[in-house]
């Protein structure tokens, strides 16, 4: 049955797929690792330099596997040798630990990363921020296996690599007010450093090197993706307060084998009241679905409380009460609200479980991408 359904999308995919070339404009990306008011331990697995970037002067040359503790000292970055307790001074910063040899690793609080680390104080001078400056393609070596199971079909892994690359390019500078490009968490893309790297996903990254998705306006596409679409993905304007995108539109999904294809959740009204306390409408007495999208996701929901009612977006509602997706129906039984839904995640762009099914049925990563991002251009970025 699935094979028959898939044949209907092949023609559209073939007609809309093409490759072009653009000059490179991004070789490095800055990833926020830590924001903390507590001491942070840094180091490198090979000899490195600690440099004060405010004046570009070397503070000290560190030895391999030496650990240094950095902490905020009234808005300055204080550095102490962790073993000898020798203080190196307090610096306005930013400071950076930069390996001398290529392919060395840097460490932040027991996690190892490629590239270098930059430490800076926040605007409030109350916390330290640690940033990993890393080669763009090396960043993806950790992201892809952190976002998708590394044992999946290679074409699904390649599709994820291109989507992750495109997402990062599209959102480059998104967190610039914090001193970096992207978060290392689910707020952007999960990035765990070298510990998450796997041979299969590293091959997927290398075999798609430089390939990304562009919009019809020839701008990097913010290639949103999620776990499971519950039979159909959705359009960005339906679910978020974002402009319409011709490339993030409802598409048939093939995620029947997802463990989240169907799900059920029960909540008491008292539980709902705690989870939705920020609405400031008192104890929750009920909810009303105000509108749904073409793919049956709740677009707007009215939450009724003892002190009033508020209408919020369905995706905000499901995040607040921790539902797998906004694709749900519900019934109220006494003091219980029972939900039945499909899919996992926001439902926009590429569905990972759908991608898995397509790959297992012989579709290439390029065909998968053009299915989930209709009209997008596959661009090869030369990065020499």
N, C-alpha and C positions, 0 to 999 in steps of 0.2 A: 504493500500500500504506500509506504514511504517513497519507494523508488518511483512509483507512478507519479506521485505529487511533485517530486523533485524535477522531473522532466519539464514541467511547466515553467520553471524559472531559468532554464538553461539559455533560451534564446535571448532573454532580457540581459542576462549576465554577459554573454558573448558580445552583444551589440554595444554595451556600455563600457567595456573594459579596454583601456589602452595605457601605454607606458610612455612617459616623457622624462626629460632630464632637466634638473635645476642645479645651479651651483650651491655648494654647501654654505650654510650661514650659521651653523651651530655645531661645535665640536665638543663642548663641555656643558654640563648642566649642574646646577647647584641644588642639592637636596637637604632640606632641614631634618636633622636627626634628633636633636634634643633642645628643649628650652627648659632650663631648670635654675632654681635658686640654690641648689645643692652642689657640692664639689663634683667635678667631672674628671675622669681619668683618661688620659690620651697616651698614645705611643705609636711605634712603628715596628715592623718585624725586621727592618734593616736600618742602617744608618740614615739619619734624616736631619733636617735643619728646623729649628724653631725660629721663625722670623716675625718681627714686628712689622706688619704691613703698613702702618701709619707713616713710617719713615724708611721702609724697605731695608732695615738693618737686621742682621742675624743676631739672635739672642744667644743661642748655643747650638752646637752640633750634637745631636743625641746619638746614642749607641743603640744597636738593635735590641729590641725587647725591653728597653728602659721605659718605665712608666712615670708619667708626670701628672700631678694633680693641679687642676686649674679651678679657681673659684672667683666669685665676684667680690671685690674688696672696694666698696664704696664707689662703684662705677668703673673701677680698673680691673684688669685681668691679672690676678696673682698666680704665679707658677711656682710649684714646689716639687722637687724630686721626691717621688713617693717613697723610695727606699731610704735615702740618706736624710730626708727632710730638709735638704738644702733649698733655700729660697732663691729664686732667680730674679725676683723683683715683681713689681706691679706695673702693668703697661696699659696705655689707653687703647691700644689695639686698633683694628683686629689683629690677631696673631694667627699664624698658620704653621702646621707641621707638614713638611714637604719631604718625602723620601728622595734620597740622592739617586738611587738606581731605579730604572724603569721596572714595572711589574712588581713593585713592592706594595705592601699593604699598610694601612694605618688603622689604629684601634681607637674606639670610643666606647668606654664602659663595657669592655669585654667583647664587643662586636667588631669584626674586621671588615674593612672596606677597601676598594681600589681607590686610586687617586690621592687626594690630600684632604686635610681637615682645616677649616677656618673657624676660629672662635671669636665671637663678638659680643658686646654687651647690648642689651635691649635698649630701646629708646627711654624706658623708665629707669635704666641703670640698675634694676633690681635683679635681673636674671642674666644668665649666659645662654647664648645660642651657638650650637655646634652645627656647622654646615659641611657636607661632603661635596667637594668639587671633583667631579668624576667625568671621564669621557662618556659621551652620550651613549655610544653602543655598549660600553661596559656597564652602564646603569641598567640597561635592559637585560643583561645577563642575570641579574638578581630579580628584576621585576616580573619577568615572564613566569618563572617557576613559583613565584610568590602569589601569582594571580590565577594560575591554572595548573591542574595536575600534570606533572612532567611525563607521566606514562601514556598520555593520550596520543592519538594519531598525529603524526608529524605535520600534516596539513593544518590541523586545528592549532597546533603550537605555532606554526608560521603565521596564521591569521592573527593569533594573539600578539605575536611579536610586532606585527605591522600596526595593529590597533594601539598597542601600548606606545610605540614610537610616535604615532600620529597624535595621540592624546597629549604626550609630553611636549611635542612641538607646538600643538595648538594652544596649550595652556602655559607655555614658557613665560616666566615672569609673573605668574598668577599670584605668588606670595611675596612679591618684591618688597612690600612694606616690612616684612619680617627679615629680609636680608637674603632670601633664596628664591628659587623658582617654584619648587613643589614640595609638599609634605612627603614623608616616608610612610604614611599610613593610608588607610582606606579613604581618607579625605581627598587624596589624589590617587596614587598607586602605591601598593605595598612594596617596600624596598627594605630588605633585611641584610644586605651586604653579601659577602662571598659565601656565607654558610648556606644560603638557599640555592646556590648555583647547581645546575644539573647538566650532564653532557647532552641530553636530548634537547633541552630548551636552549642551551648555548649554541647548538647546531642550528636551531630554528632562527635565532637572532643573526648568526653569521650568514646563513643562506638567504636571508632577506635584507642584508645590510643596506642601509640607506633607503629602503623602500618605505614610502609613507603614503598617506591619503591626503588629497587636496580637494577643496570645494570647487564648484564650477567657476567661482571667482578666482581660482588659483591661489587660495590661501590655505594654510594647514588646517585640516579638519580636526576638530576636537572629537576624536573617535570614542564616544562613550561606549561602554560595554557592561554587561551584567552576567549573572550566573545562568538564569533561566527565565524565558519569556512567558511561560505558561500557555504556549500555543500561538501567541502573537505578540510582537513587540509593539512599541507605541511611538508617538511623535512628541518631540520635546515641548512644544507649546501647550500640549494637553496636560502635562504633568508638572512642569516647572514654570516659573516666571521668567521665561527666556523667549527671545524672538524665534519665529518659525525657521526651521532648517529643512531644506528639501532633501537632505541626506540622512536625517534622523526621523524616519517616518514608519508607520505601521508596516510590518513585514511578517509573512508566515514564519512561524518558528517550528522546529522539529525536535523539541526538548522532552518528548514523551518519557524518556528514560531517566530524566532528572529526578533525584530523590525529593525535589521540591515541586515537581509538576503539579501535585495536589497537596494541600496542607490544611490543617484544622487547628484553631486556637480558641480557648475559652477564657474569658476574663470576668471577674466579678466587678460590679460597679464601683466598689471601694478600691480595687486595684486600678481601674481606669482613672479614678479621681486622683490617685497619687501620680500616675504617669502623665496626666494632663494638668497637673497643678499650675503650670506656668500660664495657662489660659485665664486664670483668676475668675472662674465662673462658679466657684463653690463645688459641691459634690455633684458628680456626673449622674444624671438621671436617664440619659439616652442619647442616641446618635441618629442622624438622618442623612442618607446618601442623597446629595443634591443633583449630581450629574455624573455621567460616566462617559468614557471615551469610546471610540469605535471598537477598540480591542477589549472593552469591558473593564477598564481600570477606573476606579473612583477618582474623579477629577476634583470634586469639592464635597466636603462632608460638614454637616452642621452638628456641633457638639452642644448638647443641652445640659445645663447645670442648675443648681438651686438658686444661683445668683445671676442667671442670664444665659445667653447662648452665643456661640461664635462659629463662624464659618471659616474653615481652613482648607488648604489644599490636601487632597487625598494622600499625596506622597509624604507631606509633612506629618499627617495623622499617623500613617503606618510606621514612620520612623519613630515617632514619639512613643507609640505603644509596642514597638518592636515586632510588628507583623512582617513576614517575609516579603510581601509585595503589596501594592495598592490594588491588585486584581482580586477583589473579594466580594462576597455576599455575607450577610449576617442576619441573625434573628435575636430578639431580646426575649429571654425567658425568665421572668421574675427579676432577680437581682443579678442575672448572668447575661452576658452578650457572647454569642457563639459565632465565630467566623469560619468560613470555608473559602479557600482561595487557591490560586495557581501562581506558580513562578516564584523567583527569588531575585530581589534587587529592584532597581528602578524601572527596568523594562525598556531601556533606550539603547539603540545601537545594536552591537553584536551580542548575541546570546551565546555564552560559552558552551552550554549543553547542546544547543542547536548546531553550533559549529562542529562539535564532536560528531553528531549524527551525520551531518553533511560530509565531513571528512571520511567517515567510515563507509559512506556510500559512494566514494570515488571522486568527490569534488575537490578541486585544488584550493589552496588558500586564497588565490586571487578571485575565484568564483564565489567563495564564501564571503569575502569582504564586499564584493559588489552587490551581493544579495542583501546584506544587512545595512550597507551604506549606499542606497540607490543613487546613481548619477555621480558618485565620487570618482576622482581620478587617482589612479595608482601612479605615483611619482617616484622615480629613482633619484635620490639626492647624492650627487658625487661628493665624497668627503675625503679627499686625498691630502 
